[in-house]
């Protein structure tokens, strides 16, 4: 008889946590990219945002999330719309210049997709194990009923 595994995955929670993490990393990479392209120092942008340089560094490293207010301020600083900052795309337009950062976003998307596919596979295996156990229990119950009926089934 198969035993149930000790834990049941909750893919919905893991999915959204992973997605949120991917968004933070995407924002962080975009922020770093914009800062370097505009030749600004972290301390300059931190001061504009009303943050310490350490708090700004955590934003740029993806260690903390981006509030709507922070996205508004960052967008204003670089002269782009918040929608442009939020959009996951291959290029950012600052003034008349277009900058491409597709490879960094692509890496985040690949990690996210791999994590999601792993969760799907784990859930498929768990589902198959549960179905096998259900079938075995049904056979056991049928055998017990036959025995209780004295084989008169």
N, C-alpha and C positions, 0 to 999 in steps of 0.2 A: 504494500500500500504506500502510495506517495505521501510525503508530508508537505504541508504548505510551507513556503519560505517564511522566514521570520519577519520580513517587512514587505509592505506593499508600496510600490512607487506611486508618487503623486506627480505625474508628469506635468500637469497644468501649472503647479507652483514652480517646479524647476524650469519649465518653459519660460514663464514670465520673468523669473529671476535672471535667467540667462539673457533674455531679450533686453531687460533693463540694463544689465551689465554691458551688453553690446552697444546700447545707445550711449551710455556714459563714455565708453572707450571711443566710439565714433566722434562724439562731441570733443573729447579730449584731444584726439588726433587732429581734428579740424582746427581747434583752438591753437595748438602748437604750430600747425602748418601756417595759419594766418599770421601768428606772431613772428615767425621766422621770415616769412615772405615780406612782411612790412618792416623788418629790421628793428623790432621793438624789444625791449628788455622785459622780463617777467615783472620786475618791480614797477615799471611804467603802467602796465595794464592793471596790475594789482591795485595800484593807487587809484586809477580811474574807477575800478569796480568797488573800491572801498574795502579791499581785503588786504591782509598781510601777504607778504611775498610767499610765505609758507603755505597759507591757505590757497593762494593762486596756484602754486606748484602742485598741490593735491588735485585741483581741478584739471590741470594740464596732464597729469599722470593717470587720470581716470579713477582716482581714489575716492572722490566725492562726486555727488550728483550735481546736475545743473538745474537750478530753479528757473522758472519762467523769467523772473526779474533779472537774473544773471545773464540769461540768453539775450534779453532785450539790451542790456548794457554792453555786452560783448558785440552784438550786432551793430549798435550805434557807434562804438569805438572804431570798428573796421569799415563802417559805411556800407553795410549790407543789411538786408531785411532779416528779421528773425526767421522767416520762412526759409530764406536762403541758408542760414546757419543750420536750421533743423533738417533740411533736405539732405538725404544721403545720396550724393551724386559724385560724379567723377571730377568735376571742376568747380572752383569757386571764383567768382568774378569780383575783383577789388579794383574799383576805378575802371580803367580801360584794359586791365590785365586779367588774363585767365590763368589759373593755376590748377594743375592736375594732381590729385592725391589718391587716385583710384587704387593703387596697390595696397595702401594702408587699410582702406575700407574693405577691400576684397579679403584681406587676411582675417578681419573680424567676422565677416559674413561666413567664411569657410569654417572657422572655429564654431560659430553658432550652429551652422547646418550640421556639422559633425556631431555636436552634442545632442542635437535634436534627433538625428538618425539613430544614435546610440540608445537614447531613451525609448524610441519606437521599437527597436529590436528587443530591448529588455522587457518591455511590456508585452510584446508578441510572445516571447518565451514564457513569461509568467501566465499569460492567458492559456497557452497550450498546456502548461502544467496543471492548471486549475481544471481544464476540461478533462484531462486524463484522470485526475483524482475523482472528479464527479462520476465519470464512467465506471471507475473501479468501485466506488461506493454503491452505485446502482446495482452492479453485479453482485456485490456482497449482500445487499438488501434482498435482491431476488432469491439468492441462495438461502438466506435466513427464512424467507417466506415459504419457500418450497419445503424446507426442513420442518417448519412449524405446521404446515399442512400435511406433513407425513408423506410428502412426495405425490400428493393427489393433484397437483397443479393442472 
